[in-house]
Amino acid sequence: ASSWTSFEDDNFHFITVHEVDTKQNTHITIGYLLVYRFTNPFKNKEKPYIYRVCQTIVIPPYRKQGHGYRMLEATYKDAMDAGNVLEVNSEDPCLGFIILRDVLDVVRCLVLNVFGGKEEIKYYENGIVPYDKLVEIQNNTEMTVKQIQKVYEIIRLLKCNSEKPEDENVKKLRLDMKRRLRVEHGEDLDALADASQIKEQLQLLYGDIEEHYKVVIEKANTVIAKQ
């Protein structure tokens, strides 16, 4: 389904990227990100709005150049400058956008030392960021609560020697993540025949997530190296 975007609706925000030709005096739009601002359903008086990224487009010749990253970065900055936005989330994101957002959020949290210093990372019981810390981080980063937990796990993996499965930190992270997955997928897992099938399915779930995290870590390290 599709619908027209009203330029008269102040809740729609456009962030655009242009190529400027000074000789021809032309501006070519090479990408844009569309955000819709809506009232926060959680009734937060201090931050009554939420930004939702509805569309992100960069035309093919200009892709893989960091334009999407910079537009999403600008969206976060706009939300933080506004001072009344609780979080920035997305509407039905594709895999490419999910990776883009994960990379940006990991870089932001590393730069801000959200989960600890450069070498050490704070450990929370069972690997779950507690509610009061989630609120604090959300107020400072405009990330969603679910995204904060995800980024915490990615940074934990980044700090581990993930190439050595026997590393104690890797084992601890794996156990914490499987414990979380057991809760989140409890209904589906309980429908399996026996404990061995549950264990096998948990390993598959964990394996897929770990591979995604490693992709994000590689890209985040590339971004950080260029800063």
N, C-alpha and C positions, 0 to 999 in steps of 0.2 A: 504494500500500500504506500501511497505517497500523498503529500498535501502541500499546498502553497505556504510559503513563509511570508508573514505580513511584516513589511518594513515599518509599519506604523505601530507595531506592538513593541513597547519599550523593553519587554522581557527577553526579546531575541537579541543576542550579542553576536556580532561577526568579528572574527580575527582573520585578517587577510595578509597574504604575502605577495609582493609585486616585484617584477623585474623592470627596472627603470632604464630606458634608453634616452640619455641626455641629448644625443645628437638629433634623434627623431622627436624628442619631447613626448615620449609615449610611456604609459604604465601598463604592463601586461600582468593580469592576475594569474599567478601560478599555483595558488592554493588558498583554501580557506577552512576555517573551523567555526562551526555554528554551535552556540551555547544558548540554552533556554533557562531562564531564571524562574523558579517557581517557589511558592511558599513552603517552608519547611514543615512537613507533616508532624514532626516531633515537638512542635510548639516551643522552640527555643527562642526566648524573648530577646536575648542578646544577638543571636544570629538567626533571624527569621527566614533566610533564603537558602536555597540549594541551587548550584549550577549543574546542569546536565548537558554533557557534550552529545549533540544529536548527530552531527555529521563532521567528518574530517576528510578533506579531499586535497590531494596534490596531483597535478597533471603529470602523466608518465615521464616526460623528458626531465623533470625536476625532482623525481623521487630519489631516495637513498642519499639525500644531501642534508638531512637534518631539519628540514622545514617543518615537518609534523611535530618533531620534538620541541622546536622553538615555539610553535603555536600553542601546544599544550602547556608549555612552561609559562607562556604569557597569560594563559587562562588562569593558572594558579595565582600568578602575580596579581591579576585583576581581582580575583576573589579575595585575596589577602588585603589588597589596598582598599577594597570596598568595606571590609571590616564587619559586614553583616551576613556573610556566607558561611554556613556550617561546613559544607563539603562540596567537592567537585566529583560527580560520578558520570557514568556514561550509559547511553541507551543501546542495548544489544550490540556490544563491541565485537568486531572481527578479531581473529588471532593477531593480525598485524598491529592493531591498536592496543590490544592487551599487552603485548610485548613492549610496545612503545611506552605505555603508561608505567609498566613495571620498572623499566629501565630508568625512566625519569624519577620515579618515586624512590628507587634505591639510591640514586645519585644524590637526591635532595636530602635523604635521611643520613647518608654518610657525611655529607658536607656539614650538616647541622648537628652531627653526633647525637642523633635522636636516641639511639640505643646504646650509647657508650662511646668511648674514645676510639682512636684509630686501630689499636691493637686488641683491646678487650671489648667484649659485648656483654651487656647485662643479661643475666639468665633469670627468667621468670619461671615459677613453679609449673611443671608439666609443659613448659614451652608456650604457655598461653599468656599473652599480654593482659594484665589485669584491667578491670573496667576504669579505675581512676586514671591509669596511665593512658588508656585509649582516649579518654576525654581530653587529657592534657595534650597528647600528640595531635589529635584532630583539631584542637583549637589553634595549634601552631603551624599545621601543614595543610589543612582543608582536605585531607585524605579521608576516605570512608573507613569505618571501623574494620570491615573485612579486609580492605587493602592494607591497613596497618599491620594486621596479623601476618598477612602474606609477605609483606616486605621484611618484617622481622625474621621470618624463616629464611628468606633469600639471603639476608645479610649474615645470618648465622652460618649458612652453608658457605658463603663467600669467605668467612673467617676460618672455616675448617680446611683441613687438608683432605678434600673430597676424593682425591685420587687414591687415598689409602682407606679402604672400607673399615679396617680394624681400628682406625683412629677413634679415640674415646669420644671426642666431640661429635664426630660423624654418627657414631652409634647412638649417642644421646639425642641428637636431632632426629634421626630416623625413628627412634622409639616415640618421641614426642609427637611427631607428625602422624605416625600410624595411630596413636591414641586419639588424636584429633579426628582423623579420618574415620575411625571406628564409631565415633559419636555422630559425625555428620552424615554418614552413610548407614547408620544403624539399622534402619528398616529394611533396606535392600540386603545388607549383609546377614541379618537375622533370618532372611528367607532362604539362605543357602542350606545345603543338607547337613554339613558338619563343620567342625572347627578347622579342619585342614583346608576346606574350600574357602572359608573366611580368611584364613591366613594367606592363601594364594591370591585372593582378590585384593586384599590390603596391600600386598607387595606390588601388584600391578598398578594400583592407584598411586602408591608412593613412587614407583618407578617413572610413571608419566609426569608427575609433578616435579620430581628431581631433574628430569631432562629439561623441562621448561625452565626451571630455576637456573640451570647451568647456561642455557642460552642467554637469559637475562644478565647473568653475572659477566659473561664474556663481553656483551655489548656495553654494560655499565663500566667495566674496566677500560674499555676503549674510549668512552666519553671522558672518564676521569683523567686518563693519560693525556688527553688533548687540552685539559683545562690548565 
